[in-house]
Amino acid sequence: MKRVSANKSREALPSIILGTMRIEGMKEAEVENLLENAIENGTNFVDTANCYGEKEGGVESLLGKTFRKYPGLRDKIVLQSKGGITFYPDGRPFHNYSKEHLLRTLDASLERLGTDHLDYFLLHRSDPLFRPEEIAEAFEIMKESGKVLHFGVSNEVPTGIELMQKYCSVPIEVNQMQFSIVHADMCVQPVATNNHDFYAVDRDGGILNYCRLKEIQLQAWSPFQYGFIDGVFIDNPKYEKVNAAMEKVAERHGVSKTTIAVAWILRHPADMQVVCGTTKTERFKECCKACDVELSYEDWYEIYLAAGYPIM
Ligand SMILES: NC(=O)c1ccc[n+]([C@@H]2O[C@H](COP(=O)([O-])OP(=O)(O)OC[C@H]3O[C@@H](n4cnc5c(N)ncnc54)[C@H](OP(=O)(O)O)[C@@H]3O)[C@@H](O)[C@H]2O)c1
């Protein structure tokens, strides 16, 4: 397993993260098997969120039940959860980054997960009503109480992070962003800058290079999905050219297209972690295999060009 660290003074983390958004419906023994399989393949980093599941807390509760059933399992894991997305009673979501809400949501997550701390706590998706002073206070209380060891954000822009960090004494160490072969805007935009092209529009404030500059660990979510988790692009006829290019590169390296989809992300020098959401142990193994594949410039651009991204 490759290990990465955006900030060399911090501990290096496994490049592959097991995402749990889709595990609801699995039995505890199957979840345990998925987690142990990840550990056997070199990664103990697990991502979840309060909002995953049919109802708020569904996935966290399943993880908690699994940890209770298999004593010692929780302690083998670097556990990351997210908060800040909440729901009306009728199920409509909204965002809430207020101090009281964040403290409450963390306690509820810990209760469900049956643990006294999270290794990482991320703010899930920006709340337009956020006050950075309140986030700072909440993070400091969480840190001092030992309930959270590390902090981060998700889907956040540079100015949002700057604003939070201006007040916050604890560092924002992580930013989890959607990123894949077919959703690579944050790395494509600088290539198209000054053009009238679709990709010339800066939609994220230059977040990729900002995170590199500030040594914030990027995590790429939904590495196999197109749109907003609309479906898988691998072997999808809508993505014929990309699949043909991936097939060619996969053959060259003697691996599957699934492995290549992860290797393409890992090849980027931002050293992102990749959050893989498969519920299948064999497929997760293929994801981890990407750590042993080093794509050449030619390989990487073959896929980039097939995805229709601009060059000049
Ligand atoms: N921060 C955020 O806003 C955010 C948003 C969404 C997700 N996430 C995190 O990112 C993780 C991954 O997200 P995701 O599950 O949407 O993305 P994903 O890893 O891109 O997709 C996984 C899904 O694709 C299916 N799949 C079908 N063919 C596949 C193939 N050849 N290779 C790999 N997967 C294939 C998997 O099915 P099988 O299970 O049958 O393999 C699974 O349902 C989540 O679990 C969550 O932790 C974060």
The ligand as an SDF file (V2000), in Angstrom:
LIG
                    3D

 48 52  0  0  0  0  0  0  0  0999 V2000
  -17.5980   13.9850    0.6150 N   0  0  0  0  0  0  0  0  0  0  0  0
  -18.6360   13.7520   -0.1490 C   0  0  0  0  0  0  0  0  0  0  0  0
  -19.4270   14.6650   -0.4550 O   0  0  0  0  0  0  0  0  0  0  0  0
  -18.8830   12.3650   -0.6600 C   0  0  0  0  0  0  0  0  0  0  0  0
  -19.9150   12.1150   -1.5720 C   0  0  0  0  0  0  0  0  0  0  0  0
  -20.1000   10.8020   -2.0360 C   0  0  0  0  0  0  0  0  0  0  0  0
  -19.2730    9.7810   -1.5700 C   0  0  0  0  0  0  0  0  0  0  0  0
  -18.3010   10.0520   -0.6450 N   0  0  0  0  0  0  0  0  0  0  0  0
  -17.4050    8.9660   -0.1390 C   0  0  0  0  0  0  0  0  0  0  0  0
  -16.7830    8.3540   -1.2460 O   0  0  0  0  0  0  0  0  0  0  0  0
  -17.0210    6.9480   -1.2100 C   0  0  0  0  0  0  0  0  0  0  0  0
  -17.0820    6.4350   -2.6380 C   0  0  0  0  0  0  0  0  0  0  0  0
  -18.2230    6.9630   -3.2800 O   0  0  0  0  0  0  0  0  0  0  0  0
  -19.1160    6.1100   -4.2770 P   0  0  0  0  0  0  0  0  0  0  0  0
  -19.4800    4.8330   -3.6810 O   0  0  0  0  0  0  0  0  0  0  0  0
  -20.1360    7.0130   -4.8170 O   0  0  0  0  0  0  0  0  0  0  0  0
  -18.1020    5.9170   -5.4590 O   0  0  0  0  0  0  0  0  0  0  0  0
  -17.3750    4.8020   -6.2580 P   0  0  0  0  0  0  0  0  0  0  0  0
  -16.3530    4.1310   -5.4310 O   0  0  0  0  0  0  0  0  0  0  0  0
  -16.9350    5.5660   -7.4300 O   0  0  0  0  0  0  0  0  0  0  0  0
  -18.5060    3.7720   -6.7170 O   0  0  0  0  0  0  0  0  0  0  0  0
  -18.7460    2.5810   -6.0550 C   0  0  0  0  0  0  0  0  0  0  0  0
  -19.9740    1.9460   -6.6490 C   0  0  0  0  0  0  0  0  0  0  0  0
  -19.7150    1.6250   -8.0190 O   0  0  0  0  0  0  0  0  0  0  0  0
  -20.0250    0.2480   -8.2270 C   0  0  0  0  0  0  0  0  0  0  0  0
  -19.1830   -0.3270   -9.2950 N   0  0  0  0  0  0  0  0  0  0  0  0
  -19.6660   -0.9640  -10.4000 C   0  0  0  0  0  0  0  0  0  0  0  0
  -18.6800   -1.3170  -11.1980 N   0  0  0  0  0  0  0  0  0  0  0  0
  -17.5380   -0.9350  -10.6110 C   0  0  0  0  0  0  0  0  0  0  0  0
  -16.1840   -1.0750  -10.9850 C   0  0  0  0  0  0  0  0  0  0  0  0
  -15.8080   -1.6420  -12.1180 N   0  0  0  0  0  0  0  0  0  0  0  0
  -15.2620   -0.5680  -10.1610 N   0  0  0  0  0  0  0  0  0  0  0  0
  -15.6300    0.0290   -9.0060 C   0  0  0  0  0  0  0  0  0  0  0  0
  -16.9190    0.1870   -8.6040 N   0  0  0  0  0  0  0  0  0  0  0  0
  -17.8720   -0.3050   -9.4080 C   0  0  0  0  0  0  0  0  0  0  0  0
  -19.8030   -0.3940   -6.8760 C   0  0  0  0  0  0  0  0  0  0  0  0
  -20.5580   -1.5910   -6.8550 O   0  0  0  0  0  0  0  0  0  0  0  0
  -20.1020   -2.8200   -5.9340 P   0  0  0  0  0  0  0  0  0  0  0  0
  -20.3970   -2.4050   -4.5380 O   0  0  0  0  0  0  0  0  0  0  0  0
  -21.0010   -3.9050   -6.4160 O   0  0  0  0  0  0  0  0  0  0  0  0
  -18.6650   -3.0620   -6.1910 O   0  0  0  0  0  0  0  0  0  0  0  0
  -20.3730    0.6710   -5.9730 C   0  0  0  0  0  0  0  0  0  0  0  0
  -21.7910    0.6140   -5.9600 O   0  0  0  0  0  0  0  0  0  0  0  0
  -18.3110    6.7970   -0.4120 C   0  0  0  0  0  0  0  0  0  0  0  0
  -18.4380    5.5130    0.1620 O   0  0  0  0  0  0  0  0  0  0  0  0
  -18.1340    7.8500    0.6260 C   0  0  0  0  0  0  0  0  0  0  0  0
  -17.3230    7.3640    1.6670 O   0  0  0  0  0  0  0  0  0  0  0  0
  -18.0820   11.3170   -0.1970 C   0  0  0  0  0  0  0  0  0  0  0  0
  1  2  1  0
  2  3  2  0
  2  4  1  0
  4  5  1  0
  4 48  2  0
  5  6  2  0
  6  7  1  0
  7  8  2  0
  8  9  1  0
  8 48  1  0
  9 10  1  0
  9 46  1  0
 10 11  1  0
 11 12  1  0
 11 44  1  0
 12 13  1  0
 13 14  1  0
 14 15  2  0
 14 16  1  0
 14 17  1  0
 17 18  1  0
 18 19  2  0
 18 20  1  0
 18 21  1  0
 21 22  1  0
 22 23  1  0
 23 24  1  0
 23 42  1  0
 24 25  1  0
 25 26  1  0
 25 36  1  0
 26 27  1  0
 26 35  1  0
 27 28  2  0
 28 29  1  0
 29 30  1  0
 29 35  2  0
 30 31  1  0
 30 32  2  0
 32 33  1  0
 33 34  2  0
 34 35  1  0
 36 37  1  0
 36 42  1  0
 37 38  1  0
 38 39  2  0
 38 40  1  0
 38 41  1  0
 42 43  1  0
 44 45  1  0
 44 46  1  0
 46 47  1  0
M  CHG  2   8   1  16  -1
M  END
$$$$
